[in-house]
Amino acid sequence: MLVYQDTALQPKAERIRWFGIDRSNKQLGAWENDIYEVGYKYQMTDIGAAMGLASLHEFEHTLSYRQKLFALYESGLKNISGLRMIGTGFSDRTHAAWLCTIEADNRAGLMRYLRENKIESSQVHYRNDRYSVLGGRRNDLPNMDQIEDRYLVLPLHLKVKEEDVQFICDTISKGW
């Protein structure tokens, strides 16, 4: 699924989703085209589309459950020295609960401690400017510089139970 606000982007999106080829002329009976921008193979399979459509029926339940787990993390991790939960404390928005991201003093030590207690954690993503294709390391991103060695993602998915979140919070609260 592609969502956009500017409808003028639709023709470009349709081109780059299939190798940069403009298929609108083909659908009119002419197959003469030129590729003038890089494209990809972004169209999904029928099976992927069916799975996506079916999962829309579960979306509200999934979102609600993940937000419930996120709220449990928020409650269980507050007031822990050396740790801050990211994305909390807002009254003008609702957290999507896609990830449960924390900022921790001694992230490496916390990751090791969690692993010793059979709790998965991960950095998940690196900052984009680490990659040459995106221009390489920048020196004008002070917020990213501040957080890059401190953030960590805790388990938050449909297989996580409320008791699991409580165990994770209790484990972290003992220190690392």
C-alpha positions in Angstrom: 0.0 0.0 0.0 1.2 3.5 -0.8 -0.2 6.5 1.0 0.6 10.0 -0.1 -0.9 13.5 0.3 0.1 15.0 -3.0 -1.8 13.3 -5.8 0.7 14.7 -8.3 3.1 12.0 -7.1 0.9 9.1 -8.2 2.3 8.9 -11.8 5.8 8.9 -10.5 4.9 6.2 -7.9 3.4 4.1 -10.6 6.6 4.4 -12.7 9.2 3.7 -10.1 7.2 0.7 -8.6 7.9 -1.2 -11.9 11.5 -0.5 -12.9 10.8 3.1 -13.9 8.6 2.0 -16.8 5.6 4.2 -17.6 2.9 1.5 -18.2 0.1 4.0 -18.8 0.8 3.9 -22.6 0.9 0.2 -22.6 -2.6 0.1 -21.2 -3.7 2.4 -24.1 -2.3 -0.2 -26.6 1.1 1.3 -27.2 4.3 -0.2 -25.7 6.7 2.5 -26.6 8.4 3.9 -23.5 11.5 5.4 -22.1 13.0 4.8 -18.7 14.3 8.2 -17.4 14.5 7.5 -13.7 15.6 4.6 -11.5 12.8 2.3 -10.6 12.3 -0.8 -8.6 10.1 -3.9 -8.4 7.7 -2.7 -5.7 4.4 -4.3 -6.7 3.3 -7.0 -4.3 2.2 -10.5 -5.1 -1.4 -11.6 -4.9 -0.6 -13.6 -1.8 1.0 -10.6 -0.1 -2.0 -8.4 -1.0 -4.4 -11.0 0.3 -2.5 -11.2 3.6 -2.4 -7.4 3.8 -6.2 -7.2 3.3 -6.9 -9.9 5.8 -4.7 -8.3 8.4 -6.7 -5.0 8.1 -9.5 -6.9 9.9 -7.2 -7.4 12.9 -5.6 -3.9 12.8 -7.6 -2.3 15.7 -7.0 -5.3 17.9 -3.3 -5.4 17.1 -2.8 -1.7 17.6 -4.8 -1.7 20.9 -2.8 -4.7 22.3 0.6 -3.2 21.4 -0.4 0.2 22.9 -1.5 -1.7 26.1 2.0 -3.3 26.3 3.6 0.0 25.6 1.7 1.6 28.5 2.8 -1.3 30.7 6.5 -0.6 29.7 5.9 3.1 30.4 4.6 2.4 33.9 7.2 -0.3 34.7 10.2 1.6 33.5 9.6 5.1 34.9 11.8 6.3 37.7 14.6 3.9 36.8 17.9 5.7 37.1 20.0 5.7 33.8 17.0 4.9 31.6 14.5 7.0 29.7 11.6 5.7 27.5 11.3 7.4 24.2 7.9 8.6 22.9 6.1 9.1 26.2 4.6 12.0 27.9 2.7 13.5 24.9 -0.9 14.6 25.3 -1.4 15.7 21.7 -0.7 12.4 20.0 -1.0 8.6 20.5 2.0 6.4 20.2 1.7 3.8 17.4 3.6 1.2 19.6 5.5 -0.1 16.6 8.7 -0.2 18.7 9.4 0.2 22.4 12.5 2.3 22.4 14.5 3.3 25.5 17.6 5.4 26.0 20.0 3.8 28.5 23.2 4.7 30.2 25.7 1.9 29.3 23.5 0.4 26.5 26.1 -2.4 25.9 25.9 -3.5 29.5 22.1 -3.4 29.5 22.0 -5.5 26.3 24.4 -8.1 27.8 22.4 -8.1 31.1 19.1 -8.6 29.2 20.6 -11.4 27.1 21.8 -13.2 30.2 18.2 -13.1 31.4 16.9 -14.4 28.1 15.4 -11.1 27.0 15.9 -10.0 23.5 16.9 -6.4 22.7 18.4 -4.7 19.7 19.5 -1.5 18.3 17.3 -2.3 15.2 18.4 0.6 13.0 21.5 2.5 12.5 21.5 6.2 11.7 21.1 6.8 8.0 24.2 8.9 7.6 26.4 5.8 8.4 25.7 4.6 4.9 27.7 5.9 1.9 24.7 5.7 -0.4 23.0 8.4 1.8 26.0 10.7 1.8 28.1 9.4 4.7 28.6 10.6 8.2 27.4 14.1 9.0 28.6 16.3 11.8 25.5 18.5 12.0 23.0 16.1 13.7 23.6 16.8 17.4 20.4 15.0 18.6 21.4 11.9 16.7 25.0 12.1 18.0 23.5 12.3 21.5 21.3 9.2 21.2 23.1 6.9 18.8 25.0 4.9 21.4 22.2 5.0 24.0 19.0 3.8 22.4 17.7 0.2 22.6 14.5 -1.5 21.5 12.7 -3.9 23.8 10.3 -6.7 22.8 6.9 -5.4 21.6 4.9 -7.7 19.4 1.8 -9.9 19.5 3.6 -12.9 21.1 4.7 -10.7 24.1 2.4 -11.2 27.1 1.7 -8.7 29.8 3.6 -11.0 32.2 6.6 -10.8 29.9 6.6 -7.0 30.0 6.4 -7.1 33.8 9.3 -9.6 33.9 11.4 -7.4 31.6 10.6 -4.2 33.6 11.4 -6.0 36.9 14.7 -7.3 35.4 15.7 -3.9 34.2 14.7 -2.3 37.5 17.3 -4.5 39.3 20.1 -2.6 37.5 22.7 -3.7 35.0 
